[in-house]
Amino acid sequence: MTNSVQALFLSHGGGPLPLLGDPGHAEMVACLQGIAARMPRPRAIVVASAHWEASQPTLTVGAQPPLIYDYYGFPEAAYSIRYPCPGDPVLAQTIRDLLDEAGMHPVSDAARGFDHGVFVPLKIMYPEAGIPCVQVSLLASLDPAEHLRMGQALGRLGEDILLVGSGFSFHNLRAFFAAETPESRERNRAFEVWLHETCTRADYSEAERERRLVHWAAAPGARFCHPREEHLLPLHVCYGAARTACRESFELRIMNRQASMYLW
């Protein structure tokens, strides 16, 4: 195993809306389709989604995990979405071994399915649902350093695996449903500038990049963009795996807010 896993932090949008033709997600859909078209096709995908937290790192180990429609109030079509990609119990065991070696005490969940942080972006990127997938939980502690450590363990999976951090670089639900103001626009912009610099600047040492990510809440606009950090921490998992500046960044608008994605 090598430390050359591909890693993608993506902003997965609002619930099932990207799959329902919502115009506020058009840039996001085009961006994800473009990334998938340019990347080498992975043998398997490992997803750390913002929508699963557990006290210990927990893995889906089923051979055919069901979908979890973990949203409400959407049109009926949102609850008939299908994405029958297989699980990968062998890969799940490899991940468990790596996390065990890192002292993180992982556990398996044979019953849990894939939440919308998994099936929504993957259906956009790989609609044929032919690539096996394993989902890994976030930690309920929401400790950024622990998520970097989790990513470092997953970075040993190898270059034929795609590690996806499925979150959202802007996740303030109240702001999504309020009119944008000059102040809210500036706070959104300021955090995106900080995040872009953190992930892309080649002149930062990895110690400095890690320090910034551990102390992300001190960044301008941080707590406006993330009143709770579960949608940012999948980025920490991706960076922990790569431990270098990203090779591509993507700036776009989703639901009329500035957002970004990063590929290592």
N, C-alpha and C positions, 0 to 999 in steps of 0.2 A: 504494500500500500504506500502511496505517495501523498505529499501535501499539495496536490494540484487539482483538488476538486473545483469544479465550476460553481460559482455562487451568484445568485441573483436576488437582490432585494427588490420586491415589486410593491407598488401601491395598488391594492386590489379593488378599490372603489366601494360603492355603497351596496351591500347585500348582493342580490341577484341582478341588479339593474344593468350591469355590463352585458348580460346575456339576453336582456329584454329590449335591446335597441334604444336605450336611453341616450339622447344626444349629449348629455353631460359626461358621458363615458366614451365618446367616439375617439378622442385622442388616446385614451388608455388602451382601448381595444387595438387600435392601429399600432401602437407602440409594442405591445406584447406580441402581436402577430409578426412584426418586423424582427424582434429579438429572436423569436423561435425560428424564423426563416434563415437567419444568419448563423445561428449557433450550430455546432456539431450536435447531432441527435444523441441524447443521453441514453445509457442503458437502463437507468432507473432514476427516479426523482425522490428526493427527501424534502419534505416541506415542514418548516416550523411556522405555524399559523398563529396569528394574534388571537384566535378564537378558541384556544385550548390552553388552559393553565392547570398545573398539577403541582403537588408539593415536591415530587421528584420527577425527573425527566421520564416521560411515559411514551411508549411507542405503540402504534397500531401494528398488530402482528397477524391479523386475519388474511386469508388468501384472497378474499373478495369483499372488502369493506363496503358497507352500504353508504349512502349519502345522508348527511344530517342537514335538514333544512332549518338552520338555526337563525331564522329571521321571521318576522311576522308583518302582516298588513300589506302584503304585495299581491299582485294579480295571481289568479289561479295557476297560470303558466309557470310561476316561480317554484311551484311545488311538484311539478312534473318534469323538472330538469333531470336528465340522465347523464351520468358519466361513469360507465362501468369499467374503469381501469382496474387491473388486478393489484392486489397487495404483493408484498415480497417478503415472506417470512424469513428467508435466508438472509437477506439484506438487513432485516430488522434485528436478527441475532448478531450480525456483525456490528451494527450500531450499538446495540446493548453492550457488547464486549468493549468497544472503544470508550463508551461512557463509563463503564465499570472501571477500566484501567485509569480513567481520569478521576476516580473517586467520587462519582456523581450518583451512584446507587440508582440506576434506571430500573423501571418496571415495565411489564408488558400488559397490553390491553387487547384481548382477542375479540372483544365485542364492539369496540368503538368504530364508528365510520368516519368518513371524511367530511369536515365542515366546509362552509362556503369559502373560507380562506384557501382551501385546496381546490375544490372542483370548479369554482368560477374562473380563476386565472388559467388553470390547466386546460379547461375546455376551450378557452380562447387560443391558447398556444398550441395545444396538441389535441384537436377535436376528435381524432379517431380513437382516443382513449386506449391506446395500445402500449403505453409505457408503464411499467409497474411503479407503484408509489408507496412510500411509507411516510406517515405523519409522526412528527415528534412534538410533544407539548412544550410550551414555555414553562418557566418556573413561577409558581404563585408568589414567590418572594419579590418578583420583578427587579431583582438585583442585576444591574447592568454587567458587573464584572463576572457574575456566574454565567450569564449568557455568552459573554466572550469566551469563557472557558469551555462551555458546551460546544461552541462553534469550532474551537481549536481541536477538540476531539473529533468532530465530524469532518474536519479538513483532511483527515487521513483516509477518507473513503476512496479517493482516486479520481482521475480525470474523466472517467466514463460516467460519473454520477453528477447530477445537477442538484445542488442544494438551493432550495428556494426559501427565502425569508418573506413570508406573505403578510404584509402589514399595510401601512399607509403613512407616508411622510407627514401628512396633516390629518389629524383625527380629533377634531373638536366638534362633536355632534350638534351642540347648540349653535355654533357658528355656521354650520352647513345650512341650517334652516333660518338663518337671519340674513338680512341684507348686508352685503359687503360695504364696509366704510373705509375711509382713508386709513384710519387707525388699524383696523383688522387686516387690511391689505398689507400694511407695512410690517405688522408683526408676523404675518405669514411669510412675507418676503425675507425678513431678517433671519428667520430660522432656516429657511431654505438655503440662503446664502451660506450660513454657518455649516449646514449639513453637507452642502456641495463641496465646500472647501475641505471639510474634514475627510471626506471620502475620496477626493480627487487629487489633492495637492501632493505632488511627488517630493517636494522639499520638506515635508513633515517626516520626522522619524516615526517608526511604528510605536515607540514609547509615547510620543506626543499624540499620535492619532488615538491610541488606546486611552490616554488620559482624558482627551476631549470627550470620547464616547462614554467613559465611566461617569464623567461629570456633565453629561449632556444637559441636565436641568438648569445649568448656569448659562446656557447659550441664550442669545437674544430671542425673545418670543417663544421660548421652549414650552412653558406651561400653558401658554395660549394655544399652541398647536397640539400639545399633548397634555390635557388635564390629567390623564392617566396614560401610562407609557406602554401599554401592551402592544400598540400598533407600531411602535418604534423598535422594540427589542428584537424582532426578527432581523433587523439590520445588524444588530450586535452579533447575532449568531453567524450571519454571512461574513462579516468582517473578521470575526474570530477564526473562521476557517481559512480565510485568505491571507490575513495579516500583511496586506500591502495596499497601496492606492488602487482604486478600482480602474479597470481598463476602459470602461465606457460609462457615461452617465446620461440620463434622459430627463429633461425638464418639460413638464406638460401641465395642463390644467384638467382637473377632474372635479366635477360638481362645482365648477366655477371657483375652485381654489387652486393655488399653485402647489404642485406636488412633484415628486421625483422618483426615479428608480436608478439602481446602480448594479453594474455587472462586473464581477471579478473573474 
